[in-house]
Amino acid sequence: MFSLKRIKIKEIKKFFRKAPRVLAEKSFLTLLGMFLIVCIFGAVIFYYYLNITRTSEVTEKEPLKFDTKTQQEILQDWQMRNESFLGTDLKKYPDPFKID
């Protein structure tokens, strides 16, 4: 039969204490490993994105309509904002640093 080893907490703590030093000593290999992990993660996300876009069906029956009423309201709003913005040039503000 198989005998399972007991997990020793002291050995785990020792491993995690040594890990940053070992990774720093082998920084180039660590960089390559992290780059590989990021590339794999990106490829998985890209693969799922492609599957989602291929399987989703577009069910658009009516063509899009342009709402001219909304456009006119937006243009009026922009014109009012522009007028109020240009009106600030004519107003004279007192100089707080001028001594009389």
C-alpha positions as CSV (number, residue, x, y, z in Angstrom):
1,M,0.0,0.0,0.0
2,F,0.9,3.6,-0.3
3,S,1.9,5.5,2.7
4,L,1.2,9.2,2.6
5,K,3.8,11.6,3.9
6,R,2.6,14.1,6.4
7,I,3.0,17.6,5.3
8,K,5.3,19.4,7.7
9,I,4.5,23.0,8.2
10,K,8.2,23.8,9.1
11,E,9.4,22.6,5.7
12,I,6.7,24.7,3.9
13,K,7.8,27.8,5.9
14,K,11.4,27.1,5.1
15,F,10.6,26.8,1.4
16,F,8.7,30.1,1.3
17,R,11.5,31.8,3.2
18,K,14.1,30.6,0.7
19,A,11.9,31.2,-2.4
20,P,12.5,35.0,-2.9
21,R,16.3,34.6,-2.6
22,V,16.3,31.7,-5.1
23,L,14.1,33.7,-7.5
24,A,16.3,36.7,-7.2
25,E,19.5,34.7,-7.8
26,K,18.0,33.2,-10.9
27,S,16.3,36.4,-12.0
28,F,16.6,35.8,-15.8
29,L,15.0,32.4,-15.6
30,T,12.3,33.9,-13.3
31,L,11.6,36.6,-15.9
32,L,11.3,34.1,-18.7
33,G,9.0,31.9,-16.6
34,M,6.7,34.8,-15.7
35,F,6.7,35.9,-19.4
36,L,5.7,32.4,-20.4
37,I,2.9,32.4,-17.8
38,V,1.6,35.8,-19.0
39,C,1.7,34.6,-22.7
40,I,-0.2,31.4,-21.8
41,F,-2.8,33.5,-19.9
42,G,-3.2,35.9,-22.7
43,A,-3.6,33.1,-25.3
44,V,-6.3,31.5,-23.1
45,I,-8.2,34.8,-22.9
46,F,-7.8,35.4,-26.6
47,Y,-9.0,31.8,-27.4
48,Y,-12.2,32.3,-25.2
49,Y,-12.8,35.7,-26.8
50,L,-12.7,34.2,-30.3
51,N,-15.1,31.5,-29.3
52,I,-17.5,33.9,-27.8
53,T,-17.5,36.1,-30.9
54,R,-17.9,33.2,-33.2
55,T,-20.8,31.5,-31.4
56,S,-22.8,34.6,-30.7
57,E,-25.4,35.3,-33.3
58,V,-26.4,38.8,-34.3
59,T,-30.2,39.0,-34.6
60,E,-30.7,42.5,-36.0
61,K,-33.9,42.6,-38.1
62,E,-34.4,46.4,-38.4
63,P,-31.9,48.8,-39.7
64,L,-30.7,51.5,-37.4
65,K,-32.6,54.7,-37.5
66,F,-31.1,58.2,-37.0
67,D,-33.2,60.3,-34.6
68,T,-33.1,63.8,-35.9
69,K,-35.1,65.2,-32.9
70,T,-32.5,64.1,-30.5
71,Q,-29.8,65.5,-32.7
72,Q,-31.4,68.9,-32.7
73,E,-31.7,68.8,-28.9
74,I,-28.1,68.0,-28.6
75,L,-27.0,70.7,-31.0
76,Q,-29.1,73.3,-29.1
77,D,-27.5,72.2,-25.9
78,W,-24.1,72.6,-27.4
79,Q,-24.9,76.0,-28.7
80,M,-26.2,77.2,-25.3
81,R,-23.0,75.9,-23.7
82,N,-20.8,77.6,-26.3
83,E,-22.7,80.9,-25.7
84,S,-22.3,80.7,-22.0
85,F,-18.6,79.8,-22.4
86,L,-18.0,82.8,-24.7
87,G,-19.9,85.1,-22.3
88,T,-17.3,84.6,-19.6
89,D,-14.8,86.7,-21.7
90,L,-16.9,89.8,-21.4
91,K,-17.3,89.7,-17.6
92,K,-14.8,91.8,-15.6
93,Y,-13.5,90.1,-12.4
94,P,-11.9,92.1,-9.6
95,D,-8.2,91.8,-9.1
96,P,-7.7,90.3,-5.6
97,F,-4.0,91.3,-5.5
98,K,-4.5,95.0,-6.5
99,I,-4.0,97.3,-3.6
100,D,-6.0,100.6,-3.7
